[in-house]
Amino acid sequence: MDNSAVSAMDLYRHTRGMSLVDRFTVLTNTGDECIREVELWFLLKRKTTPVCYVWFEPSPKMSIDEGIMKTIYVNKIVKAGCTVKILMADLFAVCYKSGSYNLDQVRTIGSYNIEMWRAAGMDLERVQPVWLSDELNHHPSDYWPLALDISTKSTVDQMARCRVDLESFGPEILSGAELFYPCLQIAVILVQKTALSYKMKRVFCPPNLTLGNPCLDYIKHVIFPWFGKLEVVHTEGKDGNRTFASMEELILGYESGVVDSANVKLAFEMALNKILQPVHDHFRDNSRAMALFSSLKKYKRGRRQA
């Protein structure tokens, strides 16, 4: 059994004594704000070990908030059954420090921060640090055009207001890199929605109509042959989740309004993500696959330039 499987089993044993209500309470009390509690509730019902990303910018001087308090709330998130990935924003730290450190130096600082968390008692056996520069290098053609597009639609004043340390000063104290910093942050959030979820929002799925419905056609020819069922999570209402064991059952439920278009599209997206996840993992973790993918991107760039 590999390390990821062992970690998953450990998390399961660690949280099986906690009720869904207990896990939900721990997570909602961890942060200052939970924007959509209902989505968190359904996520915990659907997944035993959901993945939680925690943002961190490497710094040679860690504050109490980033050191002790982060250790406390990360351990709480782990206790609630989440797999925690700390997104080490090394690339952003280079921009934020106005050129004080290069990327290699920031990576060293980040490794030092990780050791500080280890010494403070963070449960790093169940926490995975992820370097942001590595993740963005996997999707440069998606990320950088998006960051530039955000910058063209933002004013200098808007970008400056994103910085809380400007209350007593003004945008003239910022370097160009620091002004561009909010665009980079926003792009990190949005680029995650340019795989599948962004495309799914545009999928034509007319309510209550099954004939000529491409979303249902994909479910019929892809999802049911793969899983033998379709699990639908109701985002609203009191009916709860429902599993359809056949396409005929799904068609009856869809035409009668038992399930609506939004929930079917969400179920389709979740099922596709499960199918595609091993593919993503392979091209991320396998060196030969990564090399082939990099070569393919070079070919595409060459054709565009020609």
Residue pairs with C-beta under 8 A, 6 or more apart in sequence:
1 9
7 83
7 125
7 126
8 49
8 83
10 125
10 126
11 48
11 49
11 78
11 81
11 83
11 126
12 48
12 49
12 81
14 78
14 79
14 81
15 23
15 48
15 49
15 79
15 80
15 81
18 26
18 79
18 80
18 81
20 41
20 44
20 45
22 80
23 44
23 80
23 81
24 37
24 40
24 41
24 44
26 76
26 77
26 79
26 80
27 34
27 40
27 44
27 76
27 77
27 80
27 82
28 34
28 37
28 40
30 73
30 76
30 77
30 80
31 73
34 40
38 235
38 236
39 235
42 233
42 234
42 235
42 241
43 50
44 50
44 81
45 233
45 241
46 231
46 233
46 241
46 270
48 81
49 81
49 82
49 83
50 81
50 82
50 83
51 82
51 83
51 84
51 85
52 77
52 82
52 83
52 84
52 85
53 84
53 85
53 86
53 87
54 70
54 74
54 77
54 84
54 85
54 86
54 87
55 87
55 89
56 66
56 70
56 86
56 87
56 88
56 89
56 113
57 89
57 92
57 93
57 96
58 88
58 89
58 90
58 93
58 106
58 107
58 109
58 110
58 112
58 113
59 66
59 93
59 109
59 113
60 109
60 112
62 113
62 116
66 113
67 116
67 117
67 120
68 120
70 117
70 122
71 117
71 120
71 121
71 122
74 84
74 86
74 117
74 122
74 123
74 127
75 121
75 122
75 123
77 84
78 84
78 123
78 126
78 127
83 126
83 128
84 126
84 127
84 128
85 127
85 128
85 129
85 130
86 127
86 128
86 129
86 130
87 130
87 132
87 135
88 110
88 129
88 130
88 131
88 132
89 132
90 103
90 106
90 107
90 110
90 131
90 132
90 133
91 103
91 132
91 133
91 136
91 184
92 132
92 181
92 184
92 185
93 101
93 106
93 109
93 110
94 101
94 102
94 103
94 106
95 177
95 178
95 180
95 181
95 184
96 177
96 178
96 181
97 106
98 175
98 177
98 178
99 175
99 177
101 109
103 133
107 131
110 129
110 131
114 124
114 129
117 124
118 124
132 188
136 143
136 188
138 284
139 191
141 297
142 191
142 194
143 187
143 188
143 191
144 187
146 187
146 190
146 191
146 194
147 180
147 183
147 184
147 186
147 187
148 183
150 183
150 186
150 187
150 190
151 159
151 180
151 183
154 182
154 183
156 171
156 179
157 171
159 171
159 179
159 180
159 181
159 182
159 183
160 166
160 170
160 171
160 174
160 179
162 181
162 182
162 185
163 174
163 178
163 181
163 182
166 173
166 174
171 179
196 269
196 272
196 273
196 276
197 269
200 265
200 266
200 268
200 269
201 265
203 214
203 215
203 265
203 268
204 213
204 214
204 215
205 213
205 214
205 215
205 216
205 261
205 264
205 265
206 212
206 213
206 261
207 260
207 261
208 254
208 255
208 257
209 255
210 216
210 251
210 254
210 255
215 261
215 264
215 265
215 268
216 247
216 250
216 251
216 254
216 264
218 268
219 230
219 247
219 250
219 264
219 267
219 268
219 271
220 247
222 272
222 275
223 230
223 268
223 271
223 272
224 230
224 246
224 247
226 271
226 275
227 271
227 274
228 245
229 243
229 244
229 245
230 243
230 244
230 250
230 267
230 268
230 271
231 241
231 242
231 243
231 267
231 270
231 271
232 241
232 242
232 243
232 244
232 259
232 263
232 264
232 266
232 267
233 241
233 263
233 266
233 267
233 270
234 240
234 241
234 242
234 259
234 263
235 262
235 263
235 266
239 258
242 253
242 258
242 259
244 250
244 253
250 259
250 264
252 258
253 259
254 264
282 289
283 289
283 290
283 293
284 290
